[in-house]
């Protein structure tokens, strides 16, 4: 999976858990919580969906690496490769 595909996965999950959010103008390098009305429970929902839908475990100490779309892609791309291998 490419980094762009990873970003789309994250956006798709956000669209599921926060359907009222406008995801059309997300800046990939700005913290998602600064751009969207996401609270800590929404963030946990993203992590849970990654595990449920894709089998990707994100340890709590790695949560800061999921701050922006770019950082999500950096962190998740190798994880997707591990899961699909």
C-alpha positions in Angstrom: 0.0 0.0 0.0 1.3 3.4 -0.9 1.5 6.4 1.4 -1.4 8.1 -0.6 -3.5 4.9 -0.1 -2.7 5.0 3.6 -3.9 8.6 3.8 -7.1 7.6 2.1 -7.7 4.8 4.5 -7.3 7.2 7.4 -9.7 9.7 5.8 -12.2 6.9 5.1 -12.1 5.9 8.8 -12.5 9.6 9.9 -15.5 9.9 7.5 -17.1 6.9 9.2 -16.6 8.1 12.8 -17.2 11.8 12.1 -19.6 12.0 9.2 -20.2 15.7 9.7 -16.6 16.7 9.2 -15.5 18.3 5.9 -12.5 16.3 4.8 -12.0 18.1 1.5 -9.5 20.7 2.7 -7.3 18.6 5.0 -3.7 19.8 5.1 -1.5 16.6 5.2 1.2 18.2 7.4 -1.1 19.8 10.0 -2.3 17.9 13.1 -5.7 16.3 12.4 -7.1 17.4 15.8 -6.2 21.0 14.9 -8.2 20.8 11.7 -11.1 18.7 12.7 -13.4 18.6 15.7 -11.9 15.3 16.9 -11.7 14.4 20.6 -9.6 11.7 22.3 -12.5 9.2 21.9 -12.6 9.9 18.1 -8.9 9.3 18.0 -9.2 6.0 19.8 -12.0 5.1 17.4 -9.5 5.6 14.5 -7.0 3.3 16.2 -9.7 0.7 16.9 -10.9 0.8 13.3 -7.3 0.3 12.0 -7.2 -2.9 14.2 -10.7 -4.1 13.3 -10.6 -3.5 9.5 -6.9 -4.0 8.8 -5.4 -5.9 11.7 -3.0 -3.1 12.5 -2.0 -2.7 16.1 -1.0 0.8 17.2 0.6 0.8 20.7 -0.4 3.7 22.9 3.2 5.1 22.9 2.9 5.4 19.1 -0.3 7.5 19.1 1.7 10.8 18.6 2.9 9.4 15.3 -0.7 9.5 14.0 -1.1 13.3 14.5 -1.2 14.4 10.8 -2.1 12.6 7.6 1.6 12.7 6.6 2.7 11.2 9.9 -0.1 8.6 9.6 1.2 7.6 6.2 4.8 7.4 7.4 3.8 5.2 10.3 1.2 3.0 8.7 2.7 2.2 5.3 5.2 -0.3 6.7 2.5 -1.7 9.0 0.2 -2.4 6.0 3.1 -4.1 4.3 3.7 -6.4 7.4 0.0 -7.3 7.5 -0.3 -8.1 3.8 2.9 -10.1 3.7 
